[in-house]
Amino acid sequence: MLLPLARKRVEASKPFRLYFASWPVLLSFGSTLISGYISFRIIQYLGFEDFGTYIVLQWLATLILPLVSIGSSALTSRALAELQSRETPRIAAGIFYLLWSRQSRAALRFIMLIVLGVYPLALLLHLPWHLLFLANLATLPMLFNSIAGIALSSQRRRDLLTLLQLFNALLTLFLLLWIEQLQEQKLLFLFLINVIAGALTLAVAIYCVTQLLPLDHPMRPGIFLRERLLKHCYSSLKEFVPDSIIWQNGEYFFLLFWQPHSAIGIYALSVSLSTWIMRAVPHLFSLVLYPFLTRSLRRAARPQDMFLRHSCYLALVAIPLFFLAALLVPIIVEFLFGPQVYPFVLPFYIQLLASAVGCVATVSYTYLASLPQRNYLLRLNWCAALLKLVLAGLLIQVSGTLGAALACSCAQIFAAGGAIWLCHHALKCSNVNELPPGLHV
């Protein structure tokens, strides 16, 4: 009699234990909210003209970063963390030193590239060369933060990674509120606080690594392990190029030549808001629905059933949130910034639609990362990238930022919709019986 009652209590308490265990997701959602508020404060501080310049400088500074550094892309960092997690602590410490030394060489190459290329690029694009140089320097802490992030992920301490993200967001917000009193050289001080926040976050991350790994007594990894590590160190050029064009705002290159910076700033606002909402949806799914749907997902008999259920549950969160954003965000933005943001509305709606499809497609991308059909996904991405380049070249000259939003959204919807179809087709003949790692993170 007592045993069934105890079993019922245990089963009833599972959702609450799962909800409590998802506190890193809650903190990550909090850092996402703070990042959105930081963007709002930056726009208020700079105005749309300087905000457009700031966004373009940031985009140029991070454009080639995944290609020259280690662990800047999600796939490479996940593969390196998985390899490091299989080794003993002393070998893991040796892997950390190996990756750190490789990243130091990459940083030197990146600095040489900055010194040689910043001034000609600034002249070509009519940008202040000293700000472009500082924007590139602000990305240097990101290089070494990725190595610390790989080490923390290998030790299954994603909670520390979440806390570091929150620390960086809070520190950036504090420094931003402090410099808002300054009314001269705004862009210069804004990039300086990025450097300071990144450097302090890196110092805290290194301290965390020293507490988890025996860095005083490392063991050098063997030759075969070194070969596997170096194989996963850098992003492939054939994967990096289409991803940069489709998902990393490659349309900014065309906007730089044909649109004023104020129009780029308003367009960047629509891109930032739609991207922020797309990032918030998986966090809300993990916090609200996933703790109560674990049993339903595990009951799926076939891999494609599990994939379809997970995608539908994610869409159940995404569709109402995107519909609510389409109603409220233009009203709020016009209230905050005035009627000058009227050109923001149509690009935002178009970007929001693409973000909704891309958000649901994150399940497909996660599955395809571990399936042999990745080559078909690569071909699909190249087709989507070429489609975006053709549409951007034609539409931006005619319609400005509206044409940029159309070109970007068409390519993203094509890539995301194709990934969903490809994943569903691939899972029919696969042996995947559970969700891949990192799907809910």
C-alpha positions in Angstrom: 0.0 0.0 0.0 2.8 2.4 0.9 4.9 1.5 -2.1 2.4 2.8 -4.8 1.9 6.0 -2.8 5.6 6.6 -2.6 6.0 5.9 -6.3 3.3 8.4 -7.1 5.0 11.0 -5.0 8.3 10.4 -6.8 6.7 10.6 -10.2 4.8 13.8 -9.2 8.0 15.4 -8.0 10.0 14.7 -11.2 8.9 17.9 -13.1 9.8 20.1 -10.2 13.2 18.4 -9.9 13.7 18.9 -13.6 12.6 22.5 -13.4 15.1 23.1 -10.5 17.8 21.4 -12.4 17.3 23.8 -15.3 18.6 26.8 -13.4 21.6 27.2 -15.8 19.0 27.7 -18.6 17.3 30.3 -16.4 20.6 32.1 -16.0 21.3 31.9 -19.7 17.9 33.3 -20.4 18.7 36.1 -17.9 21.9 36.9 -19.8 20.0 37.0 -23.0 17.6 39.5 -21.5 20.5 41.6 -20.3 22.1 41.5 -23.8 18.9 42.8 -25.3 18.8 45.6 -22.8 22.4 46.5 -23.5 21.6 46.8 -27.2 18.7 49.1 -26.3 21.0 51.3 -24.2 23.6 51.4 -26.9 21.1 52.7 -29.5 19.9 55.3 -27.1 23.5 56.3 -26.3 24.8 56.4 -29.9 21.8 57.2 -32.1 21.1 55.3 -35.3 23.9 56.9 -37.3 26.7 55.8 -35.0 24.9 52.6 -34.1 25.0 51.6 -37.8 28.8 52.3 -37.8 29.2 50.3 -34.6 27.3 47.3 -35.9 29.3 47.3 -39.2 32.6 47.6 -37.3 31.7 44.7 -35.1 30.6 42.6 -38.1 33.9 43.2 -39.9 35.9 42.4 -36.8 34.2 39.0 -36.2 33.8 38.1 -39.8 36.9 35.9 -40.2 37.3 35.0 -36.6 35.9 31.4 -36.9 38.3 30.7 -39.7 41.6 31.8 -38.0 40.8 30.7 -34.4 40.2 27.5 -32.6 36.7 26.7 -31.2 35.0 29.8 -32.5 32.3 27.7 -34.2 29.9 25.5 -32.2 30.8 22.3 -34.1 34.5 22.6 -33.6 34.2 23.5 -29.9 31.8 20.6 -29.3 34.1 18.1 -31.0 37.2 19.3 -29.1 35.3 19.3 -25.7 34.1 15.7 -26.5 37.7 14.6 -27.2 39.0 16.3 -24.0 36.3 14.8 -21.8 37.4 11.2 -22.6 40.9 11.7 -21.2 42.3 11.7 -17.6 42.6 15.1 -15.8 46.3 15.3 -16.4 46.0 14.6 -20.2 43.0 17.1 -20.3 45.4 19.7 -18.8 47.9 18.9 -21.5 45.2 19.3 -24.1 44.3 22.7 -22.6 48.0 23.8 -22.9 48.1 22.5 -26.5 45.0 24.4 -27.6 46.2 27.5 -25.8 49.5 27.5 -27.6 47.8 26.9 -30.9 45.4 29.8 -30.1 48.3 32.1 -29.2 49.8 31.5 -32.7 46.3 32.1 -34.2 46.1 35.4 -32.2 49.5 36.5 -33.6 48.4 35.7 -37.1 45.2 37.6 -36.5 47.1 40.6 -35.2 49.4 40.6 -38.2 46.3 40.5 -40.5 44.8 43.4 -38.6 48.0 45.5 -38.9 48.3 44.9 -42.6 44.7 45.0 -43.6 42.8 47.5 -41.4 43.9 50.7 -43.1 43.2 49.6 -46.7 39.9 48.1 -45.7 38.9 51.2 -43.8 39.7 53.3 -46.9 37.7 51.0 -49.2 34.6 51.1 -47.0 35.0 54.7 -45.8 35.3 53.8 -42.1 37.5 55.3 -39.4 40.6 53.1 -39.4 41.4 53.6 -35.7 37.9 52.4 -34.7 38.2 49.4 -37.0 41.5 48.5 -35.4 40.1 48.8 -31.9 37.0 46.7 -32.9 39.4 43.9 -34.1 41.4 44.2 -30.9 38.2 43.8 -28.8 37.7 40.3 -30.3 41.1 39.0 -29.0 39.7 38.0 -25.6 37.1 36.0 -27.4 39.9 33.8 -28.9 41.1 32.6 -25.5 37.6 32.6 -23.9 36.7 29.8 -26.4 39.7 27.7 -25.2 38.5 28.1 -21.6 35.0 27.3 -22.7 36.1 24.1 -24.3 37.9 23.1 -21.1 34.9 23.8 -18.9 32.6 22.0 -21.3 34.8 18.9 -21.2 34.5 18.8 -17.5 30.7 19.0 -17.8 30.6 22.4 -16.1 28.2 24.2 -18.4 26.8 25.9 -15.4 30.1 27.8 -15.0 29.9 28.8 -18.7 26.5 30.2 -18.1 27.7 32.1 -15.1 30.6 33.5 -17.1 28.1 34.7 -19.8 26.0 36.4 -17.1 29.1 37.9 -15.6 30.2 39.3 -18.9 26.7 40.7 -19.6 26.4 42.4 -16.2 29.9 43.8 -16.4 29.3 45.2 -19.9 26.0 46.8 -18.7 27.8 48.4 -15.7 30.5 49.8 -17.8 28.0 51.1 -20.4 26.0 52.9 -17.7 29.2 54.4 -16.4 30.4 55.8 -19.8 27.0 57.2 -20.8 28.0 60.4 -19.1 30.7 60.9 -21.8 29.5 62.7 -24.9 32.7 62.6 -27.0 34.4 59.7 -28.7 31.4 57.5 -27.9 32.4 54.6 -30.3 35.9 54.6 -28.9 34.8 54.2 -25.3 32.2 51.6 -26.3 34.9 49.4 -27.9 37.1 49.9 -24.9 34.5 48.6 -22.5 34.1 45.5 -24.7 37.9 45.0 -24.3 37.7 45.4 -20.5 34.7 43.1 -20.1 36.2 40.4 -22.3 39.6 40.5 -20.5 38.0 40.3 -17.0 35.7 37.5 -18.1 38.8 35.7 -19.5 40.6 36.1 -16.2 37.7 34.6 -14.3 37.4 31.7 -16.8 41.1 30.9 -16.5 40.7 30.8 -12.7 37.8 28.3 -13.0 39.9 26.1 -15.3 42.8 26.1 -12.8 40.4 24.8 -10.1 39.1 22.0 -12.3 42.3 20.7 -14.1 45.8 19.9 -12.7 47.6 22.6 -14.7 50.7 22.2 -12.5 51.1 18.6 -13.6 49.9 18.3 -17.2 50.6 15.2 -19.3 51.3 15.7 -23.0 48.7 14.1 -25.3 49.9 11.2 -27.5 50.6 11.6 -31.2 47.3 10.0 -32.3 45.3 12.2 -29.9 47.1 15.3 -31.2 46.2 14.4 -34.8 42.5 14.0 -33.8 42.6 17.3 -31.9 44.3 19.3 -34.7 41.8 17.8 -37.2 39.0 19.5 -35.3 40.8 22.7 -34.5 39.7 24.9 -37.3 36.5 25.5 -39.2 36.4 24.1 -42.7 36.5 26.9 -45.3 33.7 25.2 -47.3 31.5 25.2 -44.2 32.5 28.6 -43.0 31.8 30.6 -46.1 28.1 29.7 -46.6 27.3 29.9 -42.9 28.8 33.5 -42.8 26.8 34.5 -45.8 23.5 33.1 -44.6 23.5 33.5 -40.8 26.2 36.1 -40.1 24.5 39.1 -41.9 26.5 39.0 -45.1 24.1 41.6 -46.6 25.9 44.3 -44.6 28.6 44.2 -47.3 26.1 45.4 -49.9 24.5 47.9 -47.5 27.8 49.5 -46.8 28.1 50.6 -50.5 24.5 51.6 -51.2 22.9 52.7 -47.9 23.7 55.4 -45.3 24.8 54.3 -41.8 21.6 55.6 -40.3 19.6 53.2 -42.5 22.0 50.4 -41.6 21.4 51.2 -37.9 17.6 50.9 -38.2 18.0 47.7 -40.2 20.5 46.4 -37.6 17.8 47.0 -34.9 15.3 44.8 -36.7 18.0 42.1 -37.1 19.0 42.3 -33.5 15.5 42.0 -32.2 14.5 39.1 -34.4 17.8 37.3 -33.5 17.3 38.0 -29.8 13.7 36.5 -30.0 15.1 33.5 -31.8 17.7 33.0 -29.1 15.1 33.4 -26.3 12.7 30.7 -27.7 14.9 27.6 -26.9 15.5 28.9 -23.4 11.7 29.3 -22.8 11.1 25.9 -24.2 13.7 24.4 -21.8 12.2 26.3 -18.9 8.5 26.0 -19.5 7.7 22.9 -21.6 10.6 20.5 -21.6 10.5 19.5 -17.8 6.9 18.3 -18.4 7.5 16.6 -21.8 10.5 14.4 -21.1 8.4 11.3 -20.7 6.5 12.0 -24.0 9.8 12.5 -25.9 11.3 9.3 -24.5 8.2 7.3 -25.5 8.8 8.0 -29.2 9.3 4.6 -30.8 11.1 5.8 -33.9 13.8 8.5 -34.4 11.6 10.5 -36.8 8.8 10.5 -34.2 11.2 11.9 -31.6 12.3 14.6 -34.1 8.8 15.5 -35.1 7.6 15.7 -31.5 10.5 17.9 -30.4 10.1 20.2 -33.4 6.3 20.5 -32.8 6.8 21.3 -29.1 9.4 23.9 -30.0 7.0 25.4 -32.5 4.3 25.5 -29.8 6.5 27.9 -27.9 7.8 29.8 -31.0 4.6 30.6 -32.8 2.8 32.4 -30.0 5.9 34.3 -29.0 6.7 35.5 -32.5 3.0 36.4 -33.1 3.1 38.5 -29.9 6.4 40.1 -30.9 4.9 41.0 -34.3 2.1 42.8 -32.5 4.0 44.6 -29.7 7.6 45.2 -30.8 6.8 47.8 -33.5 4.6 49.7 -31.0 7.3 49.6 -28.3 10.1 50.6 -30.7 8.1 53.5 -32.1 7.3 54.7 -28.5 11.0 54.5 -27.5 12.7 55.9 -30.6 10.0 58.0 -32.3 8.6 58.0 -35.9 12.1 57.9 -37.4 12.0 54.1 -37.0 9.0 53.6 -39.3 11.3 52.0 -42.0 12.1 49.4 -39.3 8.6 47.8 -39.4 8.5 45.9 -42.7 12.1 44.5 -42.4 11.4 43.4 -38.9 8.3 41.4 -39.9 10.2 39.8 -42.7 13.2 38.9 -40.4 10.8 37.7 -37.8 9.3 35.1 -40.2 12.7 33.8 -41.1 13.7 33.7 -37.4 10.6 31.6 -36.6 11.5 29.0 -39.3 15.2 29.1 -38.2 14.2 28.6 -34.6 12.2 25.4 -35.4 15.1 24.2 -37.6 17.6 24.2 -34.7 16.4 20.7 -33.9 17.2 19.6 -37.4 20.7 21.2 -37.4 21.5 19.5 -34.1 20.5 16.1 -35.4 22.3 16.6 -38.8 25.5 17.4 -37.0 25.8 13.7 -36.0 24.4 12.1 -39.1 26.2 11.2 -42.4 23.9 13.5 -44.4 26.0 16.5 -43.4 27.4 16.7 -47.0 23.9 17.2 -48.3 23.3 20.0 -45.8 26.6 21.6 -46.9 25.3 21.6 -50.6 22.0 23.1 -49.4 23.8 25.9 -47.5 25.9 26.7 -50.6 22.7 27.0 -52.7 21.1 29.2 -50.0 24.3 31.4 -49.9 24.3 31.9 -53.7 20.6 32.7 -53.6 21.2 35.4 -50.9 24.1 36.9 -52.9 22.1 37.2 -56.1 19.0 38.5 -54.3 21.0 41.0 -52.2 22.8 42.4 -55.3 19.5 42.9 -57.1 17.1 44.0 -54.3 19.3 46.3 -52.2 19.9 48.7 -55.0 16.2 48.9 -55.7 14.6 48.6 -52.2 17.4 49.4 -49.7 17.0 47.8 -46.3 13.7 46.2 -47.3 15.5 44.4 -50.1 18.2 43.3 -47.7 15.6 41.8 -45.4 13.9 40.0 -48.3 17.2 38.6 -49.5 18.3 37.5 -46.1 15.0 36.0 -45.1 14.6 34.0 -48.4 18.0 32.5 -48.0 17.4 31.6 -44.3 14.0 30.1 -44.9 15.4 28.1 -47.8 18.3 26.8 -45.7 16.2 26.1 -42.6 13.3 24.5 -44.5 15.7 22.4 -46.4 17.4 21.3 -43.2 14.0 20.3 -41.7 13.1 18.2 -44.7 16.6 16.7 -45.0 16.7 15.7 -41.3 13.2 14.1 -41.5 14.2 12.1 -44.5 17.6 11.1 -43.1 16.1 9.9 -39.8 14.0 7.3 -41.5 17.0 5.2 -42.2 19.1 6.1 -39.1 19.8 4.4 -35.8 19.4 7.5 -33.6 17.2 6.5 -30.6 17.8 9.5 -28.3 18.2 13.3 -28.6 21.7 14.3 -29.5 23.9 16.1 -26.9 23.3 19.8 -26.5 19.8 19.9 -28.0 18.2 21.5 -25.0 21.1 23.7 -24.0 
